[in-house]
Amino acid sequence: MSLNWYPGHMHKASKEMIEVLPMVNLVVEVLDARIPFSSSNPFIQNLCTDKPRIKILNKCDLADPAITKIWQDYYEQQDNTKTMALDLQHSDPSKQVIDLINNLVPQKEGRNTLVMVTGIPNVGKSSLINSLAGRHIAKTGNEPAITKGQQRINLRNGIMLLDTPGILWPKIENPNSSYRLGTTGAIKNTAVSYEDIAYFAADFLLQQYPDLLRERFNVSQLPTTEIELLEIIGAQRGCLRSGGQVDLERVSTIFINELRAGTLGTISFETPEVIDTELQHVEVLKAEKAEREKARLEKAAARRKKAKANRK
């Protein structure tokens, strides 16, 4: 699946982040605990290599806790990086976050610590801002692309927050990351096909979380394919067309919305080991594409050379 959703304000926000970064003392990146790698913007990673960083794995109540711990250990092996697993919708972690900020960047008298808060759309960044501010400052909503421009929030405790819009990146090279972003709701629903991401999610759950499927849908013997699973769920939920055929679009929407809400259980879609394997595959595909492009250019050059020779 190829995702093409990069609104104009995201391009503008990227340029503004580059301009302000020299003044930033610390970067807080909010990730989706279910997809920590896929929800981490490589643009931000490349920009902030020399800055102290806090990676907040939000929505940890929806993620597999054992895998969240693996990701925290993985990230904390990186220089200048600390992590926190949080549920920003149901808890107020403001004191812990502020204490960690002050620990990583001790305050200087008469100067605010400028903290850039970043994250992809719909990951909970604005919820974190409001928690730290103790009041409703940033717009929140259960859909991506709510925040449109930078804003500064003075916490009046020596910390100044820089709230940035949730930005994706123009090209997502790992196809599985595209599916994971669509499945967890980081992309507007109008830019993805519910059926596409439901097939992806159903196939993944059949392989990795079969017990959750058995319990949720009361199925003792699971099918072997994702479409069979969706047809079983569709029949249970009455998603039928005339003639008794399952309405796959309707059941896909129900299935994905239940998954996003955590109704199916705590689920994580990737581990560091899985990501390493996928990235190696991406590099192979890129090399193959480069070879094909090289061969195409060589053939075109040979044709031009031959045509030039024939004209003489």
Sequence and secondary structure as in RCSB ss.txt:
>XXXX:A:sequence
MSLNWYPGHMHKASKEMIEVLPMVNLVVEVLDARIPFSSSNPFIQNLCTDKPRIKILNKCDLADPAITKIWQDYY
EQQDNTKTMALDLQHSDPSKQVIDLINNLVPQKEGRNTLVMVTGIPNVGKSSLINSLAGRHIAKTGNEPAITKGQ
QRINLRNGIMLLDTPGILWPKIENPNSSYRLGTTGAIKNTAVSYEDIAYFAADFLLQQYPDLLRERFNVSQLPTT
EIELLEIIGAQRGCLRSGGQVDLERVSTIFINELRAGTLGTISFETPEVIDTELQHVEVLKAEKAEREKARLEKA
AARRKKAKANRK
>XXXX:A:secstr
       HHHHHHHHHHHHHGGG SEEEEEEETTSTTTTS HHHHHHTTTS EEEEEE TTTS HHHHHHHHHHH
HTSTTEEEEE  TTT   HHHHHHHHHHHS   TT  EEEEEEE TTSSHHHHHHHHHTS  S   SSS    S 
EEEE SSSEEEEE      S    HHHHHHHHHHT S GGGS HHHHHHHHHHHHHHH HHHHHHHHT SS  SS
HHHHHHHHHHHTT B TTS B HHHHHHHHHHHHHHTTT       HHHHHHHHHHHHHHHHHHHHHHHHHHHHH
HHHHHHHHHHH 
